[in-house]
Amino acid sequence: MNRLSKRYKGLLTRVDAGKEYDVDGAVACLLQLRSAKFNETVELSVKLGIDTKKTQQPVRGSVVLPHGTGRKIRILVFTQGEAIAKAQAAGADHVGGQDLVEKVKGGWMEFDAVIATPDVMKMVAPLGKVLGPRGLMPSPKTGTVTFDVDKIIAELQKGRIDFKMDKDANVQFSVGKAGFEAEQLRDNITAAVTAVANAKPPSAKGVFIKNVTLSLTMSPAVRLNTAGMLQQSKTTA
């Protein structure tokens, strides 16, 4: 049985476990929970009201965070021919074809995002078992299978996040760093929650977003009230 550390117990006293905070209150609470010697990541966790046994497709989508993720994204592009120079000029960290496919098969995973042009997907397809579980497999649905590699690279560098529901109907991804200004975190969180809400399948019935929590790398979770946030996003849309 895991025992809570004295540090963690102290952080728990700063969170009202029975309260759903509005976005500004949640951010203020999170910033009071900073306790690590490094710049902690802010994690968003969404529990969806989806019956995973009945749904035909997992919920997935993407969002460009207004203030980025706070970390450099290492981008791998599978392509060939003239597109190699295009991807390199756009700022991709690794560009190639079969050579990189073999490298990934061998266990190399020094990248955070993957793009592929349609003409090389046949050679990339066998990597589905490796990249799929990590959420890194290129897909037309997320725009990462495209000849417009410069456009997608620019979005990733600005803070684009691709998300996908897991087998337990959860969506989890980072929305910034603890060192961000409160306003930056608020904007990123609002954009992220709105994007997840907009990914609701037409066939989904009932409450789509059941609950949302925010946490730092080494902190307890803070419950987020999304009702006002989503209503405001509809009003300003």
N, C-alpha and C positions, 0 to 999 in steps of 0.2 A: 504493500500500500504506500503510495507516494504521500509524503508529508509536505505541507506548504512551508516555504521558508519564511523567516521573520520579515524579510523585505516584502514578500508577496502579501503576507497577512496585513502589513501596514498599508499597502496599496488598496486592498479590499475595503478598508475603512473609508476611503475617499470616493467610493462608488456606491450609489443608492441602487442596490440590486433589484428593487421592485419598481424602479422608475424607467420610463421611456423618455429619453432626452430629445429635445428638438436639436437640429443640426448644430446650432451655435453652442448650446449647452453641452452636447456630446463632445464637441471639439475642445471646449474649455476644460471639461473633465479629463479628456485624454492628455492634454498638455500638462495637467497636474500629476499624471501618472508616470512621467518620464523618470527613469531611474537607472538606466544603463549608461555605460561609459561610451557607447557608440550611438550613432544617429539611427534610432529605431524606425522600423517600417510600420506604417499604419495599414492595418488589414481590415478589409470589409468582408463580412460573411452574411450571406442572404439565404434564409430557409424558404424554399418555394412550396406552394401548395399544389404540387404536381404529383400525380400517382405514377411513379416510375414504371409500374407494371403495365399501365395502359397506354402511356404516351408512345407514339411511334418515332418521335425524334427528340433528342435532348435539347433543352433550351440553350441557345448560344447566341452570341452577338459580339459587338465591339464598341469601344468608347475611346475617344481621344480626350484624355484628361487635360483641362485647361492649363494646368501648371506642371504637367509632366509627372513622372514617377519619382524623381529625385535620384535616379541612377542611370548610368549609361547602359543602353541596350545593345548587346552584341548581335548583329544581324547576319544570318547566313542566307545566301541566295543560290539556289540551284538553277542553272541556266546554261546556255551555250551560244556560240556565235557572237554576233554583234552586241547582244544583250549583256555580255560579260563586262565590256567597257562601260556600258550604261549604268550597271549596278555599282561598279567600282567608283564611278564619278559621283554617284548619288550618296556614297558614304557607307556602303555595305562592308562589313568586317571580313567576311569570307565569301568568295564567289567561285563557283566551279560546277562540274557535272559529275560524271561517274567517279572521279577521284575522291570527291567529298562524300559521295554516297558510301563508298567503301570505307572511308575513314569513320563515318558515323556507325556503320555496321560493326566496326572494330571497337566501339565503345567511346569514341570521342564525342563530347557533349559541351564544348566550350562556346555556347551560343545561347541566346535568350529568345530569339524569334526566327522563324524560317519562312522564306518566300520561294516560290518556284514558278517558272514560266510554263505555260501549258505544254510546250513541245518536249519537256523533259519529265513530265509526270509519270510516264511509263517506267523510267529508271528510278524515280523517287518512290513509287508506290510500295515497294517491298519494305520501306522504312516505317510503314504505318504501325507495325507492332512496337517499334522503338519510340517513335515520336508521338503517336496517338495518345498513349496513357499520360504523357507529359503535357498534352495540350499544344504540341508544337507542329503537328502535321499540317502542311499547307492545305487549304480548302477554298474552293470557289465561293462558298457561303460567307467566308470572312474576308474575301478579297485578296487572300494571300497566294492564290494561283492566278497570275495575271502577267501580261506583257508590260503593264505600266509599273514596273518595279520601282522607278524613281518616286512615284507618287506614294506607294505604300511605305517605302523606306523613310520618306519625309514624315509620314504620319506616325510611324513607330518612334522616330527620334523625338517627335513632339510630345509623346506620351500616350500613344495608342495602346490599349489593352484589349486582347481577345479573351472572352470568358466563355465557359461552358459548364452546364450543370453536371454534377457528378452522379453516381448511382444512387445516392441518398437524397437527391433533389436539393443539393446545396450548391451555391455559387460563391467562390472565394477568390479574391485578388487584392493586390496592394493598391492603395490610392494616394500614396505620398510618403513623406518622411516626417518624423516628429519635429524636425528642425524647420519645417515650413511655417509660414505665418498662418494665423488662425483663418484669415480670409481665403488663403490659398487652399487650405484643407477643406473648408466649407464648400468652395466652388468644385473641387475635385469629387468630394463625396456626393454632392447634389447631382453632378453629371453622371457619376457611376450608378447611383440608385435609379435615376431616370432611365438610363440605358437598359438596365436589367428589367425594369417595368415595361419598357417598350418592346422587349423581346418575348413578351407573352404570346404563346401560340393561339391562333384563332379558336382552336378546339378546347382550350383550357377553360374549365368552369370553376366558379367559386373564387375564394380569395387566392390571388396569385402569389403575393409576397406575404408570407406568414410572420416573419420577424427578421430584423436586421441588427447586427451587432458590429461594433468597431473595437479594435484593440491594437495595442502596440506589440512589438515583438516579445516583450517580457512583462506584459501587464494583463490585468483582468479585462474582461469584455464590458463594454458600455452599450446598453440597449438604445436603439435609435427609433424615434417616432418618425415615420416617413410620410404620414398623411398630409401634413401641411406642405412639406417639400414637394411632393408630387402634384398637389393642387396648384402650387405656385408655378411649377414648370408648365402645366397645361395652360394657365392664364397668360404666361409670357410667350408661349409657343406661337 
